[in-house]
Amino acid sequence: MSMRWTLKTLTAALALVALPWSAAAQGAPQYGGQLTIGTPYITLTALSWDPADFNWKHNVDTGLVYEQLFAADLGKSKRNGGKFPFYADAWLHPEALRGELAEKWEWKQNPLRVEIQLRKGVMFPAKAGVMEARELTAEDVVFSYERLNKSSKKIAGYFDHIDKVEATGKHTVVFTFNSYNAEWDYRFGWGYYSAIVPKEVVAAGANNWRNANGTGPYMLSDYVQGNSFSYTKNTGYWDSETIGGKAYKLPFADKIVYRTIKDESTWLTALRTGKIDVLEAVRWSAVDELKRSAPQLKWSRWLGMTSTYLAMRMDTKPFDDIRVRRALNMAVNKQEILKSYFGGHAEMLGFPQHPDYIGSYEPLDAMPPSVKELFTYDPVKAKKLLAEAGYPNGFTFKVQATSVSMEQDLLAMLGAYLAKVGVKMEVQQLEYGAFLSAMTTKKHAAGYFMTNSPTNPTTSLRKQFVTGQQWNVSMYADADFDRRFNAILVEPDERRRLAMTKLMTREVLEKAPYIWLPVQYTYTAWWPWVKNYGGELRAGAVRPGPIHARMWVDQELKKKMGF
């Protein structure tokens, strides 16, 4: 294969999948009612309403409002007999992709380009003070891309593979490439910053939630900082869901509310009392009690798509010495953390590649001894390495953490382990905005305790370990690594690309830019009145909108259950 996609593959990916099980198992869909959801980011309020700010959380908050060229084909979920769970933060297998605003697309040569035909008749609804109702056109796609490309906050090199984007017809947009890029569809298609935002919203002020207006199934009708996001049905929405061989107009619920709650006991109580219909991330430690107190809840279990770790700045002493970084890894009893802190509900190695990433993940037992050693508790060797590096009595370093983190006890455990080899942490707790700003401006401390997503196989390597990248919190800098990573991106052969990814993943593990920690399992819980749902979490880059638009509320069942 000379390209990631063939026309045959793309046609298959666009095929509609009938779901004959659904009507029989759940009855015909019901319209109306309200869905109240606690997303995996329930503690966080909005960070930005404008994709040109290149903020990771934009799709969570606006994914019901703004649409993208591509999205997950939810008909291929495991719930529907497919092989994809749709848990991953930002990874869609080529077979799991469908056109959202794109009706079809085709690769062409000389010059290398992808020609995209947009769906006709897709409308932006009228929004008072912002815009009149009008049809989506190719110019909206070009406009949205150009805003990102010209943004002062653009990720370095993000669109370097694109020569130009142009509208060659009212519903035809062409992306012309100067080189192939394995992430082409992720970077502007279904990724974190791929929302199609009309020029009228930008003119009114794209970072004001009151102006948000897209082609999606809902309109953002209210936002209360620190409390809730409210979305009201877009009655003119274009898409439908085929169930039992019959097409049903979307969306089903009249209103969707995403709650923001800082306190874990409060959001668990809200779930238990039916004030929240779906809680997408429940810690393992709460599951048994919830199963006792609310036995009707339905559950799914998934290995967390984020990992918590302590990053060490490799441009700052003493962490410029690999012996120090490896020593701190050996000083932490990770087996004990897995058993006692996570109660066994974790995997020792799930980062920087996730087990769901077919072809790029290798389990710990397949890793070389130099990697396995970092996951084996050995305080004696840790002290030896510290002495060899010139720190026989240890040292003290500053660690920044965020006050919204659920893993404060884990940070305390790390401090206790390191103290046993003479290394002391001075912890500074920051509000999330200040914490994130410290990293993005590269003014963060020598130690940085964070939770982060691998995103997808190649992006995990780029964003964390390529020189100068925004999320490169360890300040990893290796020109040869950068060169080899770029070779991965331009490699069209998927098998070779995956082999290269595995080798580079081994390399970053060995160099220990982080104190690597186990990745915990997380649970999703929902009440049985929530239908057409099986625990799916993302239909793009942290974008749950298409999933939520397809869920409905069995209102009679809810009443029968006393809610």
C-alpha positions in Angstrom: 0.0 0.0 0.0 1.4 3.4 -1.0 -1.0 5.3 1.2 -2.7 4.8 4.5 -6.1 4.8 2.8 -7.3 3.2 -0.4 -10.6 4.2 -2.0 -11.9 0.7 -1.2 -11.0 1.2 2.5 -12.6 4.6 2.6 -15.8 3.4 1.0 -16.1 0.7 3.5 -15.5 3.1 6.3 -18.3 5.2 5.1 -20.8 2.4 4.9 -23.8 2.7 7.2 -24.2 -0.2 9.6 -27.7 -1.3 10.5 -28.2 -2.3 14.2 -30.9 -5.0 14.1 -30.4 -5.8 17.8 -31.3 -2.4 19.1 -35.0 -2.1 18.4 -35.6 -5.6 19.8 -33.4 -5.2 22.9 -34.3 -1.6 23.8 -37.5 -0.7 21.9 -37.8 2.1 19.4 -35.9 5.3 20.3 -37.7 7.9 22.4 -37.4 11.6 21.9 -37.3 14.2 24.7 -36.1 14.5 28.2 -32.7 15.5 29.6 -29.4 13.6 29.9 -27.1 14.8 32.7 -23.6 13.5 32.3 -20.4 13.7 34.3 -17.5 13.4 31.8 -14.1 12.1 32.7 -13.1 15.8 33.2 -15.9 16.5 35.7 -13.6 18.6 37.9 -12.6 21.0 35.1 -14.5 24.1 33.9 -14.1 25.4 30.3 -10.5 26.4 29.3 -11.3 28.0 26.0 -14.1 28.2 23.5 -11.9 28.8 20.5 -10.0 26.0 18.7 -7.4 28.5 17.6 -6.2 28.7 21.2 -5.0 25.1 20.7 -6.5 24.0 24.0 -6.9 20.3 24.6 -10.4 20.5 26.2 -12.2 22.3 23.5 -13.8 19.2 22.0 -15.3 18.2 25.3 -17.1 21.5 25.8 -18.1 22.2 22.2 -18.2 18.8 20.6 -22.0 18.8 20.6 -22.0 22.2 18.8 -19.1 22.2 16.3 -18.6 19.3 13.9 -15.5 18.1 12.1 -14.7 16.5 8.7 -14.5 13.0 10.3 -15.7 11.2 13.4 -15.8 7.6 14.8 -18.1 5.2 13.1 -20.0 4.2 16.2 -21.8 1.4 14.3 -18.5 -0.5 14.6 -18.4 -0.3 18.4 -18.1 -3.5 20.4 -21.6 -2.9 21.7 -22.8 -3.2 18.1 -20.8 -6.3 17.3 -17.7 -4.5 16.1 -14.2 -4.6 17.5 -13.7 -1.0 18.7 -14.5 0.1 22.3 -14.1 3.9 21.5 -12.4 4.6 24.8 -9.2 6.1 23.4 -8.7 9.8 24.0 -7.5 10.6 20.4 -7.0 7.4 18.4 -9.3 6.1 15.7 -8.3 3.1 13.7 -8.7 3.7 9.9 -11.5 1.1 9.8 -13.4 2.9 12.6 -13.6 6.2 10.7 -16.7 7.8 9.0 -17.3 11.0 7.3 -19.1 13.6 9.5 -19.2 16.8 7.4 -17.2 15.0 4.8 -19.4 12.8 2.6 -16.5 11.2 0.7 -12.8 11.7 0.1 -10.2 10.5 -2.3 -6.4 10.6 -2.5 -4.8 11.9 -5.7 -1.3 12.2 -7.0 0.9 14.8 -8.7 0.6 16.8 -6.5 -0.2 14.7 -3.5 -3.6 15.8 -2.3 -6.8 14.6 -0.7 -10.1 15.9 -2.3 -13.0 16.0 0.1 -16.7 16.3 -0.9 -18.8 17.9 1.8 -22.3 16.9 2.6 -24.9 19.2 1.0 -27.6 20.9 2.9 -25.8 20.9 6.3 -26.9 24.1 8.0 -25.6 26.5 10.6 -28.6 27.5 12.7 -29.6 31.1 13.2 -28.1 32.6 16.3 -29.3 36.0 17.5 -26.6 38.6 17.3 -24.2 36.2 15.6 -25.5 34.9 12.3 -28.4 34.0 10.2 -29.0 30.4 9.3 -27.0 29.4 6.2 -25.5 26.3 4.6 -22.0 25.0 5.3 -19.6 25.4 2.4 -16.1 24.5 1.5 -15.1 28.1 2.4 -15.9 27.4 6.0 -13.4 24.5 6.1 -10.7 26.7 4.5 -11.5 29.5 6.9 -11.3 27.2 9.9 -8.0 25.7 8.8 -6.4 29.1 8.0 -7.3 30.5 11.4 -5.5 27.5 13.1 -2.5 27.8 10.7 -2.1 31.5 11.5 -2.7 31.2 15.2 0.2 32.4 17.5 -0.6 29.4 19.7 -0.2 26.8 16.9 1.8 23.7 17.9 5.2 24.0 16.2 5.3 22.0 12.9 1.6 21.0 13.1 0.7 21.8 9.6 4.1 21.8 7.9 3.1 18.9 5.6 0.3 21.0 4.0 1.1 23.3 1.1 -2.4 24.8 0.8 -6.1 24.2 1.4 -8.5 25.6 -1.1 -12.2 25.5 -2.0 -12.5 24.2 -5.6 -16.3 24.2 -5.5 -19.1 25.0 -3.1 -18.8 21.6 -1.4 -15.3 20.6 -2.5 -12.2 21.3 -0.4 -8.7 20.1 -1.4 -5.7 19.7 0.9 -2.5 19.7 -1.1 0.5 18.1 0.7 4.3 18.7 0.3 4.8 15.3 2.0 2.7 12.5 3.3 1.9 12.7 7.0 0.6 9.7 8.9 -1.4 12.0 11.2 -3.0 14.0 8.4 -6.6 13.1 9.3 -6.0 13.6 13.0 -4.3 17.0 12.8 -7.1 18.5 10.8 -10.0 16.1 10.4 -11.1 14.6 13.7 -8.4 16.0 16.1 -8.4 18.3 19.1 -8.5 21.5 17.0 -10.5 20.4 13.9 -13.8 22.1 14.7 -15.4 23.9 11.7 -16.2 27.4 13.1 -18.0 29.9 10.8 -16.5 33.3 10.2 -19.6 34.9 11.8 -18.7 33.3 15.2 -15.2 34.6 14.9 -16.4 38.1 14.1 -18.7 38.1 17.1 -15.9 36.6 19.4 -15.1 32.9 19.2 -14.0 32.8 22.8 -17.3 33.9 24.2 -19.5 30.9 24.9 -22.6 32.9 24.0 -21.5 33.1 20.4 -20.7 29.4 19.9 -22.7 28.2 16.9 -22.0 25.2 14.7 -23.6 22.5 12.6 -23.8 20.0 15.5 -26.8 18.4 17.0 -27.0 20.8 19.9 -26.6 24.5 20.7 -24.8 25.8 23.8 -27.7 27.5 25.7 -26.1 28.1 29.1 -22.8 27.9 30.9 -22.3 28.4 34.6 -18.6 28.4 35.4 -17.7 25.7 37.9 -21.2 24.1 37.7 -22.6 23.1 34.3 -22.7 23.3 30.5 -26.2 23.1 29.0 -27.0 22.2 25.4 -30.4 22.4 23.7 -31.4 20.4 20.7 -30.7 21.8 17.3 -34.0 21.0 15.6 -32.6 21.4 12.1 -29.8 18.9 12.6 -28.9 16.9 9.5 -27.8 13.5 10.7 -29.7 10.3 11.6 -29.2 7.0 13.4 -30.2 3.7 11.7 -31.7 1.3 14.3 -33.4 -1.9 13.4 -33.1 -1.0 9.7 -35.0 2.3 10.2 -33.4 5.8 10.2 -34.2 8.1 13.1 -33.5 11.8 13.1 -30.9 13.0 15.6 -30.6 14.0 18.4 -32.9 12.2 20.7 -32.7 14.1 24.0 -34.1 17.6 24.2 -31.3 18.8 26.5 -27.9 17.6 27.6 -26.1 18.9 30.7 -22.5 18.3 31.5 -21.8 18.9 35.2 -18.7 20.4 36.8 -18.2 19.1 40.3 -14.9 19.4 42.2 -15.6 16.9 45.0 -15.6 13.2 44.4 -18.2 12.3 47.1 -20.6 14.9 45.7 -20.5 13.5 42.1 -20.8 9.9 43.4 -23.9 11.0 45.4 -25.3 12.7 42.3 -24.9 9.4 40.4 -26.4 7.3 43.2 -29.4 9.5 43.6 -30.1 9.7 39.8 -29.2 13.4 39.5 -26.5 12.3 37.1 -27.5 9.7 34.4 -24.0 8.8 33.3 -20.7 9.1 35.2 -18.0 8.4 32.7 -15.1 8.0 35.0 -15.5 6.3 38.4 -12.4 5.3 40.4 -12.1 1.7 41.3 -12.2 2.5 45.0 -15.8 3.7 44.7 -17.2 0.8 42.6 -18.0 -1.8 45.3 -20.0 0.7 47.4 -21.9 1.9 44.4 -22.8 -1.6 43.3 -24.2 -2.2 46.8 -26.1 1.1 47.1 -27.3 1.3 43.5 -27.3 -2.2 42.2 -29.3 -1.3 39.0 -26.4 0.7 37.6 -24.8 -0.6 34.4 -21.0 -0.7 34.1 -18.0 -0.8 31.8 -14.3 -1.1 32.7 -11.4 0.3 30.8 -7.7 0.9 31.3 -7.2 4.6 31.9 -6.4 6.7 28.8 -4.3 8.9 31.0 -1.3 8.2 33.1 0.0 10.0 36.2 3.8 10.5 36.4 6.4 12.7 37.8 8.3 14.4 35.0 11.9 15.5 35.5 13.4 18.4 33.6 16.3 17.0 31.6 17.7 20.5 31.0 18.1 21.1 34.8 20.5 19.6 37.3 20.4 16.9 38.6 18.0 15.5 36.1 20.3 16.1 33.1 22.1 12.9 34.3 20.3 9.7 33.2 21.7 7.9 36.3 19.7 10.2 38.6 16.5 9.7 36.6 16.9 5.9 36.5 17.7 5.9 40.2 14.5 7.7 41.1 12.5 5.2 39.1 14.2 2.3 41.0 13.6 4.0 44.3 9.8 3.8 43.9 8.1 0.6 44.8 5.8 0.4 41.8 4.6 -3.2 42.7 3.4 -1.9 46.0 1.7 1.1 44.4 -0.2 -1.2 42.0 -1.3 -3.5 44.8 -2.0 -1.0 47.7 -2.8 2.3 46.1 -4.6 0.9 43.1 -5.9 -2.2 44.8 -4.7 -4.3 41.9 -6.9 -2.3 39.5 -4.0 -1.2 37.3 -1.4 -2.3 34.7 2.3 -1.8 35.3 3.0 -0.5 31.8 0.3 1.4 29.9 2.2 4.5 28.9 3.5 6.1 26.7 1.8 3.6 24.4 -1.6 2.2 25.5 -2.6 -1.4 25.1 -5.6 -0.4 22.9 -3.1 0.9 20.3 -3.1 -2.1 18.0 0.4 -2.8 16.7 2.4 -0.1 18.6 2.0 -1.4 22.2 4.5 -3.9 23.8 3.8 -5.3 27.2 6.4 -5.1 30.0 7.4 -8.7 29.7 8.4 -8.1 26.0 10.7 -5.1 26.9 14.5 -5.3 27.2 16.1 -5.6 30.7 17.0 -1.9 30.7 13.3 -1.1 30.7 12.2 -3.8 33.0 14.7 -2.6 35.6 12.9 0.7 35.9 9.8 -1.1 37.1 11.6 -3.2 39.7 12.0 -1.8 43.2 15.8 -1.6 44.0 16.6 1.1 46.5 20.2 -0.2 46.9 21.0 0.2 43.2 19.2 3.6 43.3 21.5 4.8 46.0 24.5 3.5 44.1 23.5 5.3 41.0 22.9 8.6 42.9 26.4 8.3 44.5 28.0 7.7 41.0 26.2 10.8 39.8 27.7 12.9 42.6 24.7 12.8 45.1 25.7 10.3 47.8 23.5 12.2 50.3 20.7 12.8 47.9 19.3 16.2 47.1 16.1 18.4 47.3 14.0 19.5 44.3 10.8 21.4 43.7 7.7 19.7 42.4 4.7 21.5 41.0 1.3 19.8 41.2 -2.3 20.9 40.6 -4.9 21.2 43.3 -7.6 19.5 41.1 -5.6 16.3 40.9 -7.2 13.2 42.4 -3.8 11.7 43.0 -2.5 13.7 45.9 -2.0 10.6 48.0 0.0 9.0 45.2 2.3 12.1 45.2 2.8 11.7 49.0 3.7 8.0 48.4 6.4 9.1 45.9 7.8 11.6 48.4 8.1 8.8 51.0 9.8 6.4 48.7 12.3 9.0 47.5 13.0 10.2 51.0 14.4 6.7 51.8 17.2 7.3 49.3 17.8 10.8 50.5 15.8 12.7 47.9 13.3 15.2 49.2 10.5 16.9 47.3 9.2 20.4 48.0 5.7 20.4 46.6 4.0 23.5 45.3 0.2 23.2 44.6 -1.2 25.3 41.8 -4.7 26.0 40.4 -5.1 24.2 37.1 -4.8 27.3 34.9 -1.5 28.4 36.6 -0.3 24.8 36.6 -0.9 24.4 32.8 0.6 27.9 32.1 3.8 27.0 33.9 4.3 24.0 31.5 3.2 25.8 28.3 5.5 28.7 29.0 8.4 26.3 30.0 8.6 28.0 33.4 7.7 24.9 35.4 9.8 23.5 38.2 12.4 20.7 37.9 9.7 18.2 39.0 6.2 18.3 37.5 3.5 15.9 38.8 0.9 15.5 36.1 -1.7 13.3 34.5 -1.6 13.2 30.7 -2.9 11.2 27.8 -0.8 9.4 25.2 -3.3 10.7 22.6 -2.4 8.2 19.9 0.8 6.2 19.0 2.7 8.8 17.1 1.4 11.9 18.9 2.5 10.4 22.2 6.1 10.4 21.0 5.8 13.9 19.3 4.1 15.9 22.0 6.1 14.5 24.9 9.6 13.9 23.5 10.2 16.0 20.3 12.2 19.1 21.0 10.2 22.2 21.7 6.8 20.7 21.7 4.2 22.2 24.0 3.6 19.1 26.1 7.3 18.2 26.3 7.4 18.7 30.1 10.7 16.8 30.6 12.4 19.1 28.1 13.5 16.1 26.2 15.9 17.3 23.4 17.6 14.9 21.0 18.1 16.0 17.4 18.5 12.4 16.2 15.3 11.4 17.9 13.5 14.3 16.2 14.9 13.2 12.9 13.7 9.6 13.4 10.3 10.7 14.5 9.8 12.8 11.4 10.7 9.7 9.4 7.8 7.9 11.1 5.4 10.5 10.0 6.3 10.4 6.3 6.4 6.6 6.2 3.3 5.4 4.3 3.8 1.8 5.1 1.9 1.1 8.3 3.9 -2.0 9.3 7.2 -0.2 9.1 5.7 2.8 10.9 4.6 0.6 13.8 8.0 -1.1 14.1 9.7 2.3 14.2 7.3 3.5 16.8 8.0 0.5 19.0 11.8 1.1 18.9 11.4 4.8 19.8 9.0 3.9 22.6 11.6 1.6 24.1 14.2 4.3 23.8 12.2 6.9 25.8 11.3 4.4 28.4 15.0 3.5 28.9 16.0 7.2 29.2 13.5 7.7 32.1 12.4 11.3 31.6 9.6 10.5 34.0 9.1 8.4 37.1 6.9 5.9 35.3 3.9 4.7 37.3 1.2 2.1 36.9 -1.9 3.0 34.9 -5.2 2.4 36.7 -8.4 0.9 35.4 -11.4 3.2 35.4 -15.1 2.5 35.3 -18.1 4.1 33.6 -21.5 3.8 35.3 -25.0 4.6 33.9 -28.6 4.1 34.8 -30.6 1.5 32.8 -33.0 4.3 31.5 -30.0 5.5 29.3 -30.4 3.7 26.0 -28.3 3.2 22.9 -25.1 3.3 25.0 -22.5 0.8 26.1 -19.8 2.9 27.8 -18.3 4.5 24.7 -16.4 7.6 25.6 -14.9 9.4 22.6 -15.8 9.7 18.9 -12.7 11.7 18.1 -10.1 13.6 20.1 -11.7 13.8 23.6 -15.0 14.4 21.8 -18.0 12.6 23.2 -20.6 14.7 21.4 -21.6 12.2 18.6 -22.0 9.5 21.3 -24.2 11.6 23.5 -26.4 12.8 20.6 -27.3 9.1 19.9 -28.3 8.3 23.4 -31.9 8.5 24.6 -33.8 8.4 27.9 -36.5 5.8 28.6 -38.6 8.2 30.6 -41.2 5.7 31.6 -38.5 3.3 33.0 -37.0 6.2 34.9 -40.3 7.0 36.5 -40.9 3.3 37.3 -37.5 3.2 39.1 -38.6 6.1 41.3 -36.6 8.9 39.7 
